[in-house]
């Protein structure tokens, strides 16, 4: 009995230690899986005046702001403001009607939806879209355009309101000797003018 009593505290302490470790691990995992992601951006529609330079009022009224499909999705789906079809090697430029206010130090990267890329070889004409934080204040209101080409050998159709591209927010760094003080004023391609 004495030996049993000697083992019992040891066994109890060992089990308690394991339970404490498991509780700590469970808490960590719950916190890690359910942690609040840093909220660094917000999508808006451009003004109707700005959109009507490239689209119709009917299309403008039906614009859906980008959103994630699932809690674990990294990409925000961009939805077609109107239906479009592309024959092989054909290109389309889509006025999304969307602008993004982004925290300094972050960038929005645009890609085709994975399924369209796999099935049809749908690609962005600039390979990857780069939306800088200061584009929001450009004189075109930071209106995001997406130009795509069907690089495959079969036609594709995207219905109005269906996801066709996705945007991922990423942080970026700068060089230790960076001294850029230029401010953006123009829209797409405007930063080329300062080179």
VENNOR-V256159 format. One record per pair of residues at least 24 apart in sequence whose ideal C-beta (glycine too) atoms are under 8 Angstrom apart, sorted by sequence separation. I is the first residue (numbers start at 1). J is the second residue. If there is no record, write none. Layout:
i & j
I & J
I & J
This chain:
i & j
107 & 131
124 & 148
125 & 149
107 & 132
123 & 148
55 & 81
107 & 133
122 & 148
123 & 149
55 & 82
106 & 133
122 & 149
105 & 133
122 & 150
123 & 151
102 & 131
104 & 133
121 & 150
122 & 151
102 & 132
103 & 133
120 & 150
121 & 151
122 & 152
100 & 131
102 & 133
120 & 151
121 & 152
66 & 98
78 & 110
120 & 152
43 & 76
63 & 96
65 & 98
119 & 152
63 & 97
86 & 120
91 & 125
102 & 136
110 & 144
120 & 154
122 & 156
63 & 98
100 & 135
101 & 136
75 & 111
77 & 113
86 & 122
99 & 135
100 & 136
110 & 146
112 & 148
120 & 156
129 & 165
131 & 167
60 & 97
99 & 136
119 & 156
59 & 97
129 & 167
55 & 95
116 & 156
54 & 95
124 & 165
55 & 97
99 & 141
100 & 142
116 & 158
122 & 164
99 & 142
145 & 188
51 & 95
99 & 143
100 & 144
143 & 187
98 & 143
99 & 144
142 & 187
51 & 97
97 & 143
98 & 144
138 & 184
139 & 185
140 & 186
96 & 143
137 & 184
138 & 185
139 & 186
140 & 187
95 & 143
96 & 144
116 & 164
138 & 186
139 & 187
140 & 188
96 & 145
134 & 183
135 & 184
138 & 187
95 & 145
96 & 146
113 & 163
134 & 184
46 & 97
94 & 145
113 & 164
45 & 97
46 & 98
93 & 145
94 & 146
112 & 164
113 & 165
114 & 166
132 & 184
135 & 187
138 & 190
45 & 98
46 & 99
93 & 146
94 & 147
112 & 165
113 & 166
44 & 98
45 & 99
93 & 147
94 & 148
111 & 165
112 & 166
43 & 98
44 & 99
92 & 147
110 & 165
111 & 166
43 & 99
44 & 100
91 & 147
92 & 148
110 & 166
111 & 167
43 & 100
44 & 101
91 & 148
110 & 167
111 & 168
42 & 100
43 & 101
91 & 149
109 & 167
41 & 100
42 & 101
90 & 149
91 & 150
108 & 167
109 & 168
41 & 101
89 & 149
90 & 150
108 & 168
109 & 169
41 & 102
89 & 150
108 & 169
109 & 170
40 & 102
41 & 103
86 & 148
88 & 150
89 & 151
107 & 169
40 & 103
86 & 149
87 & 150
88 & 151
106 & 169
107 & 170
86 & 150
88 & 152
106 & 170
107 & 171
41 & 106
88 & 153
106 & 171
107 & 172
40 & 106
78 & 144
88 & 154
105 & 171
106 & 172
41 & 108
88 & 155
100 & 167
102 & 169
105 & 172
78 & 146
87 & 155
86 & 155
85 & 155
86 & 156
94 & 164
85 & 156
86 & 157
85 & 157
84 & 157
85 & 158
83 & 157
84 & 158
83 & 158
83 & 159
83 & 160
80 & 158
82 & 160
80 & 159
81 & 160
80 & 160
80 & 161
79 & 161
80 & 162
79 & 162
80 & 163
79 & 163
80 & 164
78 & 163
79 & 164
77 & 163
78 & 164
78 & 165
77 & 165
78 & 166
54 & 143
77 & 166
78 & 167
50 & 140
76 & 166
50 & 141
54 & 145
75 & 166
76 & 167
51 & 143
75 & 167
76 & 168
50 & 143
75 & 168
76 & 169
46 & 140
47 & 141
69 & 163
74 & 168
46 & 141
46 & 142
46 & 143
64 & 161
62 & 160
62 & 161
66 & 167
41 & 169
40 & 169
